[in-house]
Amino acid sequence: MFAPQWPLRNDPAATTPPQRPRRSSRAAVTALKCPRGAALRHCGMDCPALQRPRKLQKGSLTVTRPDPGPDKPRRQGSLLTGLRNNFLAGIIVIAPIGLTVWLIWTVVGWVDSWVLPFVPAAYQPEALLNWALGSPEPPVRISVRGVGVVFFLVFTLLIGWIAKGLVGRSFIRWGEELVGRLPVIRSVYNALKQIAETVFSQSESNFEKPCLVEFPRSGMWAVAFVSKRPKGEIRWRLEKGDEFVTVFMPTTPNPTTGFLMFVARSEVIILDMKIEDAAKVIISAGLVYPEGADSPASGAIALPVARPD
């Protein structure tokens, strides 16, 4: 009788493929070798095989090492960092106060050293104190700062009151005529007088407004101050259709030096900030800005800048 050569459908032994014996993962891991040549079960936790995930192949079994993750850096020097931050915070508070007190103390001492030698001995602070105490023996010796400043203020007020009168103006006019005859002294006196009148004059402000001008090339802007319109020959030679203004651009961090420029008003952007705030920006090299500088003032309009064709 003929027998079929294929397996029967209902025969489970014939339809099921032969199964290979499965090996446990522990046995597979134990059988693997690490780069050091030792079995994993005999290697320490610092084994290079455990530092990053990798697939280890052994036979038909694949084992993937879990990634332990990067080591978290330890907080080193936290105490020193806190001490440093506290020290810097203290410097920020103490430095302005200490420098202000030192500056005032130095200026007062300098004025006293110049003024007190001109004060008569009977009106010196020590002489007045000893007179008030009944001339004790030995006499009291003290050093009082600020007395010279008081004498200087009283003397300056007295001179100003005399200069406003008719006699004072006549005396000053006679003195200026006398100085005008001296070649070298005349130039020095006239220059110092003009600077003093410009700085301490109360009739008009020194600068009108802070502004922005293009310097040193197009596209770069610098903070400057608008003073006055040019006069005389400079004015009638420049103003041939557009109005010009005198602009002083100070340098950083020394604002006493700078550049004097005559710029068309259409090429100047007038700022809304105060002159003192603009000076702070210049002196601090852009580190200090006035409060509320992030938002424009109410009604502020950016002026157009004229571009050459």
Secondary structure, 3 states (H helix, E strand, C coil): CCCCCCCCCCCHHHHCCCCCCCCCHHHHHHHCECCCCCEHHHCCCCCHHHCCCCEEEECCEEEECCCCCCCCCCCCCHHHHHHHHHHHHHHHHHHHHHHHHHHHHHHHHHHHHHHHHHCCHHHCHHHHHHHHCCCCCCCCCCCCCCHHHHHHHHHHHHHHHHHCCHHHHHHHHHHHHHHCCCHHHHHHHHHHHHHHHHHHCCCCCCCCEEEEEECCCCCCEEEEEECCCCCHHHHHHHCCCCCEEEEEEECCCCCCCEEEEEEEHHHCEECCCCHHHHHHHHHCCCCCCCCCCCCCCCCCCCCCCCCCC
